[in-house]
Amino acid sequence: MMSEIKALLRDRGQMTLRQLARHFKMAPEAIEPMLRLLVDKGQLTTSLLCGGGCSGCGCANEADLTLYKLANGD
């Protein structure tokens, strides 16, 4: 599954947690631990779409704001 996630991100560049969950027909809570592991291994990086400027206002769900992409060299 993790190789499928990396292959998809290689093709698409970057995706939100919700987009990845939808693609794999999983709940965001189910796919997030796999993404965390890939981040911890240095294979993926994350960023927030809002740039953190919203100060946690709750304007969107974290699954829609967390963006994943392959780390450099992967």
mmCIF file of the N, C-alpha and C atoms, coordinates in Angstrom:
data_MODEL
# 
_entry.id   MODEL 
# 
loop_
_atom_site.group_PDB 
_atom_site.id 
_atom_site.type_symbol 
_atom_site.label_atom_id 
_atom_site.label_alt_id 
_atom_site.label_comp_id 
_atom_site.label_asym_id 
_atom_site.label_entity_id 
_atom_site.label_seq_id 
_atom_site.pdbx_PDB_ins_code 
_atom_site.Cartn_x 
_atom_site.Cartn_y 
_atom_site.Cartn_z 
_atom_site.occupancy 
_atom_site.B_iso_or_equiv 
_atom_site.pdbx_formal_charge 
_atom_site.auth_seq_id 
_atom_site.auth_comp_id 
_atom_site.auth_asym_id 
_atom_site.auth_atom_id 
_atom_site.pdbx_PDB_model_num 
ATOM 1   N N  . MET A 1 1  ? 0.814   -1.192 0.000   1.00 0.00 ? 1  MET A N  1 
ATOM 2   C CA . MET A 1 1  ? 0.000   0.000  0.000   1.00 0.00 ? 1  MET A CA 1 
ATOM 3   C C  . MET A 1 1  ? 0.864   1.265  0.000   1.00 0.00 ? 1  MET A C  1 
ATOM 4   N N  . MET A 1 2  ? 1.947   1.233  0.768   1.00 0.00 ? 2  MET A N  1 
ATOM 5   C CA . MET A 1 2  ? 2.801   2.420  0.827   1.00 0.00 ? 2  MET A CA 1 
ATOM 6   C C  . MET A 1 2  ? 3.469   2.693  -0.516  1.00 0.00 ? 2  MET A C  1 
ATOM 7   N N  . SER A 1 3  ? 3.816   1.638  -1.228  1.00 0.00 ? 3  SER A N  1 
ATOM 8   C CA . SER A 1 3  ? 4.398   1.860  -2.560  1.00 0.00 ? 3  SER A CA 1 
ATOM 9   C C  . SER A 1 3  ? 3.346   2.424  -3.517  1.00 0.00 ? 3  SER A C  1 
ATOM 10  N N  . GLU A 1 4  ? 2.083   2.050  -3.336  1.00 0.00 ? 4  GLU A N  1 
ATOM 11  C CA . GLU A 1 4  ? 0.998   2.602  -4.159  1.00 0.00 ? 4  GLU A CA 1 
ATOM 12  C C  . GLU A 1 4  ? 0.798   4.091  -3.859  1.00 0.00 ? 4  GLU A C  1 
ATOM 13  N N  . ILE A 1 5  ? 0.907   4.455  -2.596  1.00 0.00 ? 5  ILE A N  1 
ATOM 14  C CA . ILE A 1 5  ? 0.785   5.867  -2.207  1.00 0.00 ? 5  ILE A CA 1 
ATOM 15  C C  . ILE A 1 5  ? 1.904   6.666  -2.864  1.00 0.00 ? 5  ILE A C  1 
ATOM 16  N N  . LYS A 1 6  ? 3.125   6.169  -2.771  1.00 0.00 ? 6  LYS A N  1 
ATOM 17  C CA . LYS A 1 6  ? 4.264   6.874  -3.360  1.00 0.00 ? 6  LYS A CA 1 
ATOM 18  C C  . LYS A 1 6  ? 4.140   6.960  -4.878  1.00 0.00 ? 6  LYS A C  1 
ATOM 19  N N  . ALA A 1 7  ? 3.679   5.907  -5.519  1.00 0.00 ? 7  ALA A N  1 
ATOM 20  C CA . ALA A 1 7  ? 3.506   5.927  -6.978  1.00 0.00 ? 7  ALA A CA 1 
ATOM 21  C C  . ALA A 1 7  ? 2.456   6.968  -7.377  1.00 0.00 ? 7  ALA A C  1 
ATOM 22  N N  . LEU A 1 8  ? 1.374   7.039  -6.638  1.00 0.00 ? 8  LEU A N  1 
ATOM 23  C CA . LEU A 1 8  ? 0.329   8.022  -6.932  1.00 0.00 ? 8  LEU A CA 1 
ATOM 24  C C  . LEU A 1 8  ? 0.865   9.444  -6.780  1.00 0.00 ? 8  LEU A C  1 
ATOM 25  N N  . LEU A 1 9  ? 1.616   9.685  -5.713  1.00 0.00 ? 9  LEU A N  1 
ATOM 26  C CA . LEU A 1 9  ? 2.182   11.020 -5.502  1.00 0.00 ? 9  LEU A CA 1 
ATOM 27  C C  . LEU A 1 9  ? 3.257   11.338 -6.542  1.00 0.00 ? 9  LEU A C  1 
ATOM 28  N N  . ARG A 1 10 ? 3.958   10.324 -6.998  1.00 0.00 ? 10 ARG A N  1 
ATOM 29  C CA . ARG A 1 10 ? 4.931   10.530 -8.075  1.00 0.00 ? 10 ARG A CA 1 
ATOM 30  C C  . ARG A 1 10 ? 4.217   11.002 -9.344  1.00 0.00 ? 10 ARG A C  1 
ATOM 31  N N  . ASP A 1 11 ? 3.047   10.429 -9.613  1.00 0.00 ? 11 ASP A N  1 
ATOM 32  C CA . ASP A 1 11 ? 2.267   10.794 -10.798 1.00 0.00 ? 11 ASP A CA 1 
ATOM 33  C C  . ASP A 1 11 ? 1.582   12.149 -10.649 1.00 0.00 ? 11 ASP A C  1 
ATOM 34  N N  . ARG A 1 12 ? 1.031   12.414 -9.474  1.00 0.00 ? 12 ARG A N  1 
ATOM 35  C CA . ARG A 1 12 ? 0.200   13.610 -9.288  1.00 0.00 ? 12 ARG A CA 1 
ATOM 36  C C  . ARG A 1 12 ? 0.933   14.791 -8.651  1.00 0.00 ? 12 ARG A C  1 
ATOM 37  N N  . GLY A 1 13 ? 2.092   14.540 -8.090  1.00 0.00 ? 13 GLY A N  1 
ATOM 38  C CA . GLY A 1 13 ? 2.860   15.616 -7.476  1.00 0.00 ? 13 GLY A CA 1 
ATOM 39  C C  . GLY A 1 13 ? 2.545   15.806 -6.002  1.00 0.00 ? 13 GLY A C  1 
ATOM 40  N N  . GLN A 1 14 ? 1.352   16.225 -5.692  1.00 0.00 ? 14 GLN A N  1 
ATOM 41  C CA . GLN A 1 14 ? 0.959   16.414 -4.302  1.00 0.00 ? 14 GLN A CA 1 
ATOM 42  C C  . GLN A 1 14 ? -0.547  16.264 -4.174  1.00 0.00 ? 14 GLN A C  1 
ATOM 43  N N  . MET A 1 15 ? -0.961  15.803 -2.995  1.00 0.00 ? 15 MET A N  1 
ATOM 44  C CA . MET A 1 15 ? -2.381  15.587 -2.741  1.00 0.00 ? 15 MET A CA 1 
ATOM 45  C C  . MET A 1 15 ? -2.672  15.821 -1.266  1.00 0.00 ? 15 MET A C  1 
ATOM 46  N N  . THR A 1 16 ? -3.908  16.206 -0.976  1.00 0.00 ? 16 THR A N  1 
ATOM 47  C CA . THR A 1 16 ? -4.313  16.348 0.415   1.00 0.00 ? 16 THR A CA 1 
ATOM 48  C C  . THR A 1 16 ? -4.608  14.971 0.998   1.00 0.00 ? 16 THR A C  1 
ATOM 49  N N  . LEU A 1 17 ? -4.676  14.931 2.307   1.00 0.00 ? 17 LEU A N  1 
ATOM 50  C CA . LEU A 1 17 ? -5.039  13.703 2.999   1.00 0.00 ? 17 LEU A CA 1 
ATOM 51  C C  . LEU A 1 17 ? -6.394  13.204 2.505   1.00 0.00 ? 17 LEU A C  1 
ATOM 52  N N  . ARG A 1 18 ? -7.354  14.104 2.373   1.00 0.00 ? 18 ARG A N  1 
ATOM 53  C CA . ARG A 1 18 ? -8.689  13.686 1.924   1.00 0.00 ? 18 ARG A CA 1 
ATOM 54  C C  . ARG A 1 18 ? -8.654  13.137 0.494   1.00 0.00 ? 18 ARG A C  1 
ATOM 55  N N  . GLN A 1 19 ? -7.888  13.763 -0.389  1.00 0.00 ? 19 GLN A N  1 
ATOM 56  C CA . GLN A 1 19 ? -7.781  13.272 -1.768  1.00 0.00 ? 19 GLN A CA 1 
ATOM 57  C C  . GLN A 1 19 ? -7.180  11.873 -1.804  1.00 0.00 ? 19 GLN A C  1 
ATOM 58  N N  . LEU A 1 20 ? -6.153  11.651 -1.003  1.00 0.00 ? 20 LEU A N  1 
ATOM 59  C CA . LEU A 1 20 ? -5.534  10.319 -0.941  1.00 0.00 ? 20 LEU A CA 1 
ATOM 60  C C  . LEU A 1 20 ? -6.522  9.296  -0.396  1.00 0.00 ? 20 LEU A C  1 
ATOM 61  N N  . ALA A 1 21 ? -7.215  9.659  0.666   1.00 0.00 ? 21 ALA A N  1 
ATOM 62  C CA . ALA A 1 21 ? -8.197  8.742  1.257   1.00 0.00 ? 21 ALA A CA 1 
ATOM 63  C C  . ALA A 1 21 ? -9.294  8.401  0.260   1.00 0.00 ? 21 ALA A C  1 
ATOM 64  N N  . ARG A 1 22 ? -9.770  9.406  -0.450  1.00 0.00 ? 22 ARG A N  1 
ATOM 65  C CA . ARG A 1 22 ? -10.822 9.180  -1.449  1.00 0.00 ? 22 ARG A CA 1 
ATOM 66  C C  . ARG A 1 22 ? -10.316 8.269  -2.567  1.00 0.00 ? 22 ARG A C  1 
ATOM 67  N N  . HIS A 1 23 ? -9.095  8.514  -3.036  1.00 0.00 ? 23 HIS A N  1 
ATOM 68  C CA . HIS A 1 23 ? -8.541  7.700  -4.120  1.00 0.00 ? 23 HIS A CA 1 
ATOM 69  C C  . HIS A 1 23 ? -8.467  6.224  -3.720  1.00 0.00 ? 23 HIS A C  1 
ATOM 70  N N  . PHE A 1 24 ? -8.021  5.960  -2.487  1.00 0.00 ? 24 PHE A N  1 
ATOM 71  C CA . PHE A 1 24 ? -7.864  4.584  -2.025  1.00 0.00 ? 24 PHE A CA 1 
ATOM 72  C C  . PHE A 1 24 ? -9.117  4.041  -1.351  1.00 0.00 ? 24 PHE A C  1 
ATOM 73  N N  . LYS A 1 25 ? -10.208 4.831  -1.385  1.00 0.00 ? 25 LYS A N  1 
ATOM 74  C CA . LYS A 1 25 ? -11.493 4.410  -0.802  1.00 0.00 ? 25 LYS A CA 1 
ATOM 75  C C  . LYS A 1 25 ? -11.323 4.012  0.668   1.00 0.00 ? 25 LYS A C  1 
ATOM 76  N N  . MET A 1 26 ? -10.666 4.909  1.409   1.00 0.00 ? 26 MET A N  1 
ATOM 77  C CA . MET A 1 26 ? -10.414 4.700  2.835   1.00 0.00 ? 26 MET A CA 1 
ATOM 78  C C  . MET A 1 26 ? -10.808 5.964  3.592   1.00 0.00 ? 26 MET A C  1 
ATOM 79  N N  . ALA A 1 27 ? -11.065 5.822  4.870   1.00 0.00 ? 27 ALA A N  1 
ATOM 80  C CA . ALA A 1 27 ? -11.282 6.991  5.724   1.00 0.00 ? 27 ALA A CA 1 
ATOM 81  C C  . ALA A 1 27 ? -9.930  7.674  5.933   1.00 0.00 ? 27 ALA A C  1 
ATOM 82  N N  . PRO A 1 28 ? -9.925  9.003  6.041   1.00 0.00 ? 28 PRO A N  1 
ATOM 83  C CA . PRO A 1 28 ? -8.662  9.694  6.307   1.00 0.00 ? 28 PRO A CA 1 
ATOM 84  C C  . PRO A 1 28 ? -7.945  9.149  7.547   1.00 0.00 ? 28 PRO A C  1 
ATOM 85  N N  . GLU A 1 29 ? -8.704  8.768  8.558   1.00 0.00 ? 29 GLU A N  1 
ATOM 86  C CA . GLU A 1 29 ? -8.130  8.225  9.788   1.00 0.00 ? 29 GLU A CA 1 
ATOM 87  C C  . GLU A 1 29 ? -7.438  6.887  9.556   1.00 0.00 ? 29 GLU A C  1 
ATOM 88  N N  . ALA A 1 30 ? -7.830  6.167  8.515   1.00 0.00 ? 30 ALA A N  1 
ATOM 89  C CA . ALA A 1 30 ? -7.234  4.859  8.221   1.00 0.00 ? 30 ALA A CA 1 
ATOM 90  C C  . ALA A 1 30 ? -5.940  4.989  7.428   1.00 0.00 ? 30 ALA A C  1 
ATOM 91  N N  . ILE A 1 31 ? -5.862  5.960  6.531   1.00 0.00 ? 31 ILE A N  1 
ATOM 92  C CA . ILE A 1 31 ? -4.672  6.107  5.698   1.00 0.00 ? 31 ILE A CA 1 
ATOM 93  C C  . ILE A 1 31 ? -3.604  6.976  6.367   1.00 0.00 ? 31 ILE A C  1 
ATOM 94  N N  . GLU A 1 32 ? -4.015  7.851  7.280   1.00 0.00 ? 32 GLU A N  1 
ATOM 95  C CA . GLU A 1 32 ? -3.086  8.783  7.909   1.00 0.00 ? 32 GLU A CA 1 
ATOM 96  C C  . GLU A 1 32 ? -1.912  8.104  8.622   1.00 0.00 ? 32 GLU A C  1 
ATOM 97  N N  . PRO A 1 33 ? -2.096  6.976  9.339   1.00 0.00 ? 33 PRO A N  1 
ATOM 98  C CA . PRO A 1 33 ? -0.934  6.323  9.968   1.00 0.00 ? 33 PRO A CA 1 
ATOM 99  C C  . PRO A 1 33 ? 0.121   5.865  8.944   1.00 0.00 ? 33 PRO A C  1 
ATOM 100 N N  . MET A 1 34 ? -0.313  5.418  7.787   1.00 0.00 ? 34 MET A N  1 
ATOM 101 C CA . MET A 1 34 ? 0.643   5.012  6.744   1.00 0.00 ? 34 MET A CA 1 
ATOM 102 C C  . MET A 1 34 ? 1.402   6.229  6.221   1.00 0.00 ? 34 MET A C  1 
ATOM 103 N N  . LEU A 1 35 ? 0.684   7.332  6.050   1.00 0.00 ? 35 LEU A N  1 
ATOM 104 C CA . LEU A 1 35 ? 1.323   8.558  5.591   1.00 0.00 ? 35 LEU A CA 1 
ATOM 105 C C  . LEU A 1 35 ? 2.311   9.065  6.634   1.00 0.00 ? 35 LEU A C  1 
ATOM 106 N N  . ARG A 1 36 ? 1.924   9.001  7.911   1.00 0.00 ? 36 ARG A N  1 
ATOM 107 C CA . ARG A 1 36 ? 2.816   9.415  9.005   1.00 0.00 ? 36 ARG A CA 1 
ATOM 108 C C  . ARG A 1 36 ? 4.099   8.595  8.983   1.00 0.00 ? 36 ARG A C  1 
ATOM 109 N N  . LEU A 1 37 ? 3.973   7.285  8.778   1.00 0.00 ? 37 LEU A N  1 
ATOM 110 C CA . LEU A 1 37 ? 5.149   6.419  8.732   1.00 0.00 ? 37 LEU A CA 1 
ATOM 111 C C  . LEU A 1 37 ? 6.071   6.823  7.583   1.00 0.00 ? 37 LEU A C  1 
ATOM 112 N N  . LEU A 1 38 ? 5.498   7.114  6.422   1.00 0.00 ? 38 LEU A N  1 
ATOM 113 C CA . LEU A 1 38 ? 6.300   7.549  5.273   1.00 0.00 ? 38 LEU A CA 1 
ATOM 114 C C  . LEU A 1 38 ? 6.960   8.898  5.544   1.00 0.00 ? 38 LEU A C  1 
ATOM 115 N N  . VAL A 1 39 ? 6.269   9.770  6.260   1.00 0.00 ? 39 VAL A N  1 
ATOM 116 C CA . VAL A 1 39 ? 6.863   11.053 6.649   1.00 0.00 ? 39 VAL A CA 1 
ATOM 117 C C  . VAL A 1 39 ? 8.012   10.808 7.627   1.00 0.00 ? 39 VAL A C  1 
ATOM 118 N N  . ASP A 1 40 ? 7.779   9.953  8.625   1.00 0.00 ? 40 ASP A N  1 
ATOM 119 C CA . ASP A 1 40 ? 8.808   9.648  9.622   1.00 0.00 ? 40 ASP A CA 1 
ATOM 120 C C  . ASP A 1 40 ? 10.047  9.026  8.990   1.00 0.00 ? 40 ASP A C  1 
ATOM 121 N N  . LYS A 1 41 ? 9.853   8.264  7.916   1.00 0.00 ? 41 LYS A N  1 
ATOM 122 C CA . LYS A 1 41 ? 10.975  7.645  7.199   1.00 0.00 ? 41 LYS A CA 1 
ATOM 123 C C  . LYS A 1 41 ? 11.663  8.628  6.258   1.00 0.00 ? 41 LYS A C  1 
ATOM 124 N N  . GLY A 1 42 ? 11.102  9.820  6.127   1.00 0.00 ? 42 GLY A N  1 
ATOM 125 C CA . GLY A 1 42 ? 11.683  10.828 5.251   1.00 0.00 ? 42 GLY A CA 1 
ATOM 126 C C  . GLY A 1 42 ? 11.328  10.655 3.785   1.00 0.00 ? 42 GLY A C  1 
ATOM 127 N N  . GLN A 1 43 ? 10.325  9.830  3.489   1.00 0.00 ? 43 GLN A N  1 
ATOM 128 C CA . GLN A 1 43 ? 9.936   9.575  2.102   1.00 0.00 ? 43 GLN A CA 1 
ATOM 129 C C  . GLN A 1 43 ? 8.869   10.540 1.608   1.00 0.00 ? 43 GLN A C  1 
ATOM 130 N N  . LEU A 1 44 ? 8.104   11.119 2.529   1.00 0.00 ? 44 LEU A N  1 
ATOM 131 C CA . LEU A 1 44 ? 7.093   12.119 2.182   1.00 0.00 ? 44 LEU A CA 1 
ATOM 132 C C  . LEU A 1 44 ? 7.317   13.364 3.033   1.00 0.00 ? 44 LEU A C  1 
ATOM 133 N N  . THR A 1 45 ? 6.848   14.492 2.527   1.00 0.00 ? 45 THR A N  1 
ATOM 134 C CA . THR A 1 45 ? 6.828   15.722 3.309   1.00 0.00 ? 45 THR A CA 1 
ATOM 135 C C  . THR A 1 45 ? 5.390   16.225 3.366   1.00 0.00 ? 45 THR A C  1 
ATOM 136 N N  . THR A 1 46 ? 5.112   17.038 4.365   1.00 0.00 ? 46 THR A N  1 
ATOM 137 C CA . THR A 1 46 ? 3.781   17.620 4.510   1.00 0.00 ? 46 THR A CA 1 
ATOM 138 C C  . THR A 1 46 ? 3.882   19.137 4.584   1.00 0.00 ? 46 THR A C  1 
ATOM 139 N N  . SER A 1 47 ? 2.800   19.759 4.214   1.00 0.00 ? 47 SER A N  1 
ATOM 140 C CA . SER A 1 47 ? 2.654   21.196 4.408   1.00 0.00 ? 47 SER A CA 1 
ATOM 141 C C  . SER A 1 47 ? 1.170   21.474 4.577   1.00 0.00 ? 47 SER A C  1 
ATOM 142 N N  . LEU A 1 48 ? 0.863   22.663 5.069   1.00 0.00 ? 48 LEU A N  1 
ATOM 143 C CA . LEU A 1 48 ? -0.526  23.061 5.227   1.00 0.00 ? 48 LEU A CA 1 
ATOM 144 C C  . LEU A 1 48 ? -0.885  24.022 4.119   1.00 0.00 ? 48 LEU A C  1 
ATOM 145 N N  . LEU A 1 49 ? -2.012  23.790 3.492   1.00 0.00 ? 49 LEU A N  1 
ATOM 146 C CA . LEU A 1 49 ? -2.450  24.651 2.393   1.00 0.00 ? 49 LEU A CA 1 
ATOM 147 C C  . LEU A 1 49 ? -2.637  26.093 2.829   1.00 0.00 ? 49 LEU A C  1 
ATOM 148 N N  . CYS A 1 50 ? -3.087  26.299 4.044   1.00 0.00 ? 50 CYS A N  1 
ATOM 149 C CA . CYS A 1 50 ? -3.337  27.658 4.497   1.00 0.00 ? 50 CYS A CA 1 
ATOM 150 C C  . CYS A 1 50 ? -2.065  28.337 4.985   1.00 0.00 ? 50 CYS A C  1 
ATOM 151 N N  . GLY A 1 51 ? -0.963  27.608 5.048   1.00 0.00 ? 51 GLY A N  1 
ATOM 152 C CA . GLY A 1 51 ? 0.289   28.188 5.520   1.00 0.00 ? 51 GLY A CA 1 
ATOM 153 C C  . GLY A 1 51 ? 0.303   28.473 7.001   1.00 0.00 ? 51 GLY A C  1 
ATOM 154 N N  . GLY A 1 52 ? -0.673  27.962 7.720   1.00 0.00 ? 52 GLY A N  1 
ATOM 155 C CA . GLY A 1 52 ? -0.737  28.177 9.157   1.00 0.00 ? 52 GLY A CA 1 
ATOM 156 C C  . GLY A 1 52 ? -1.263  29.543 9.546   1.00 0.00 ? 52 GLY A C  1 
ATOM 157 N N  . GLY A 1 53 ? -1.649  30.339 8.563   1.00 0.00 ? 53 GLY A N  1 
ATOM 158 C CA . GLY A 1 53 ? -2.109  31.691 8.844   1.00 0.00 ? 53 GLY A CA 1 
ATOM 159 C C  . GLY A 1 53 ? -3.487  31.771 9.465   1.00 0.00 ? 53 GLY A C  1 
ATOM 160 N N  . CYS A 1 54 ? -4.214  30.675 9.473   1.00 0.00 ? 54 CYS A N  1 
ATOM 161 C CA . CYS A 1 54 ? -5.574  30.729 10.010  1.00 0.00 ? 54 CYS A CA 1 
ATOM 162 C C  . CYS A 1 54 ? -5.586  30.604 11.528  1.00 0.00 ? 54 CYS A C  1 
ATOM 163 N N  . SER A 1 55 ? -4.459  30.297 12.124  1.00 0.00 ? 55 SER A N  1 
ATOM 164 C CA . SER A 1 55 ? -4.334  30.187 13.586  1.00 0.00 ? 55 SER A CA 1 
ATOM 165 C C  . SER A 1 55 ? -5.360  29.246 14.191  1.00 0.00 ? 55 SER A C  1 
ATOM 166 N N  . GLY A 1 56 ? -5.637  28.167 13.477  1.00 0.00 ? 56 GLY A N  1 
ATOM 167 C CA . GLY A 1 56 ? -6.548  27.175 14.011  1.00 0.00 ? 56 GLY A CA 1 
ATOM 168 C C  . GLY A 1 56 ? -7.985  27.619 14.098  1.00 0.00 ? 56 GLY A C  1 
ATOM 169 N N  . CYS A 1 57 ? -8.407  28.446 13.179  1.00 0.00 ? 57 CYS A N  1 
ATOM 170 C CA . CYS A 1 57 ? -9.766  28.993 13.225  1.00 0.00 ? 57 CYS A CA 1 
ATOM 171 C C  . CYS A 1 57 ? -10.831 27.939 12.944  1.00 0.00 ? 57 CYS A C  1 
ATOM 172 N N  . GLY A 1 58 ? -10.434 26.795 12.411  1.00 0.00 ? 58 GLY A N  1 
ATOM 173 C CA . GLY A 1 58 ? -11.408 25.767 12.115  1.00 0.00 ? 58 GLY A CA 1 
ATOM 174 C C  . GLY A 1 58 ? -12.152 25.987 10.816  1.00 0.00 ? 58 GLY A C  1 
ATOM 175 N N  . CYS A 1 59 ? -11.570 26.808 9.924   1.00 0.00 ? 59 CYS A N  1 
ATOM 176 C CA . CYS A 1 59 ? -12.243 27.124 8.666   1.00 0.00 ? 59 CYS A CA 1 
ATOM 177 C C  . CYS A 1 59 ? -12.311 25.926 7.728   1.00 0.00 ? 59 CYS A C  1 
ATOM 178 N N  . ALA A 1 60 ? -11.509 24.934 7.961   1.00 0.00 ? 60 ALA A N  1 
ATOM 179 C CA . ALA A 1 60 ? -11.527 23.731 7.125   1.00 0.00 ? 60 ALA A CA 1 
ATOM 180 C C  . ALA A 1 60 ? -11.048 22.557 7.955   1.00 0.00 ? 60 ALA A C  1 
ATOM 181 N N  . ASN A 1 61 ? -11.357 21.383 7.508   1.00 0.00 ? 61 ASN A N  1 
ATOM 182 C CA . ASN A 1 61 ? -10.926 20.164 8.151   1.00 0.00 ? 61 ASN A CA 1 
ATOM 183 C C  . ASN A 1 61 ? -9.451  19.931 7.866   1.00 0.00 ? 61 ASN A C  1 
ATOM 184 N N  . GLU A 1 62 ? -8.712  19.425 8.837   1.00 0.00 ? 62 GLU A N  1 
ATOM 185 C CA . GLU A 1 62 ? -7.279  19.168 8.657   1.00 0.00 ? 62 GLU A CA 1 
ATOM 186 C C  . GLU A 1 62 ? -7.026  18.222 7.486   1.00 0.00 ? 62 GLU A C  1 
ATOM 187 N N  . ALA A 1 63 ? -7.936  17.306 7.222   1.00 0.00 ? 63 ALA A N  1 
ATOM 188 C CA . ALA A 1 63 ? -7.779  16.382 6.096   1.00 0.00 ? 63 ALA A CA 1 
ATOM 189 C C  . ALA A 1 63 ? -7.792  17.120 4.761   1.00 0.00 ? 63 ALA A C  1 
ATOM 190 N N  . ASP A 1 64 ? -8.416  18.303 4.733   1.00 0.00 ? 64 ASP A N  1 
ATOM 191 C CA . ASP A 1 64 ? -8.446  19.103 3.515   1.00 0.00 ? 64 ASP A CA 1 
ATOM 192 C C  . ASP A 1 64 ? -7.263  20.056 3.431   1.00 0.00 ? 64 ASP A C  1 
ATOM 193 N N  . LEU A 1 65 ? -6.582  20.282 4.538   1.00 0.00 ? 65 LEU A N  1 
ATOM 194 C CA . LEU A 1 65 ? -5.486  21.242 4.587   1.00 0.00 ? 65 LEU A CA 1 
ATOM 195 C C  . LEU A 1 65 ? -4.107  20.596 4.513   1.00 0.00 ? 65 LEU A C  1 
ATOM 196 N N  . THR A 1 66 ? -3.973  19.357 4.968   1.00 0.00 ? 66 THR A N  1 
ATOM 197 C CA . THR A 1 66 ? -2.677  18.689 4.990   1.00 0.00 ? 66 THR A CA 1 
ATOM 198 C C  . THR A 1 66 ? -2.334  18.183 3.608   1.00 0.00 ? 66 THR A C  1 
ATOM 199 N N  . LEU A 1 67 ? -1.229  18.660 3.087   1.00 0.00 ? 67 LEU A N  1 
ATOM 200 C CA . LEU A 1 67 ? -0.793  18.325 1.729   1.00 0.00 ? 67 LEU A CA 1 
ATOM 201 C C  . LEU A 1 67 ? 0.428   17.417 1.815   1.00 0.00 ? 67 LEU A C  1 
ATOM 202 N N  . TYR A 1 68 ? 0.406   16.310 1.094   1.00 0.00 ? 68 TYR A N  1 
ATOM 203 C CA . TYR A 1 68 ? 1.513   15.343 1.073   1.00 0.00 ? 68 TYR A CA 1 
ATOM 204 C C  . TYR A 1 68 ? 2.174   15.337 -0.289  1.00 0.00 ? 68 TYR A C  1 
ATOM 205 N N  . LYS A 1 69 ? 3.506   15.209 -0.293  1.00 0.00 ? 69 LYS A N  1 
ATOM 206 C CA . LYS A 1 69 ? 4.233   15.050 -1.547  1.00 0.00 ? 69 LYS A CA 1 
ATOM 207 C C  . LYS A 1 69 ? 5.493   14.247 -1.260  1.00 0.00 ? 69 LYS A C  1 
ATOM 208 N N  . LEU A 1 70 ? 6.081   13.682 -2.318  1.00 0.00 ? 70 LEU A N  1 
ATOM 209 C CA . LEU A 1 70 ? 7.309   12.921 -2.169  1.00 0.00 ? 70 LEU A CA 1 
ATOM 210 C C  . LEU A 1 70 ? 8.423   13.834 -1.713  1.00 0.00 ? 70 LEU A C  1 
ATOM 211 N N  . ALA A 1 71 ? 9.273   13.306 -0.851  1.00 0.00 ? 71 ALA A N  1 
ATOM 212 C CA . ALA A 1 71 ? 10.449  14.054 -0.409  1.00 0.00 ? 71 ALA A CA 1 
ATOM 213 C C  . ALA A 1 71 ? 11.447  14.093 -1.570  1.00 0.00 ? 71 ALA A C  1 
ATOM 214 N N  . ASN A 1 72 ? 12.326  15.042 -1.557  1.00 0.00 ? 72 ASN A N  1 
ATOM 215 C CA . ASN A 1 72 ? 13.358  15.141 -2.603  1.00 0.00 ? 72 ASN A CA 1 
ATOM 216 C C  . ASN A 1 72 ? 14.159  13.858 -2.707  1.00 0.00 ? 72 ASN A C  1 
ATOM 217 N N  . GLY A 1 73 ? 14.437  13.478 -3.923  1.00 0.00 ? 73 GLY A N  1 
ATOM 218 C CA . GLY A 1 73 ? 15.239  12.294 -4.177  1.00 0.00 ? 73 GLY A CA 1 
ATOM 219 C C  . GLY A 1 73 ? 14.491  10.987 -4.120  1.00 0.00 ? 73 GLY A C  1 
ATOM 220 N N  . ASP A 1 74 ? 13.183  11.043 -3.915  1.00 0.00 ? 74 ASP A N  1 
ATOM 221 C CA . ASP A 1 74 ? 12.413  9.792  -3.872  1.00 0.00 ? 74 ASP A CA 1 
ATOM 222 C C  . ASP A 1 74 ? 11.539  9.649  -5.088  1.00 0.00 ? 74 ASP A C  1 
# 
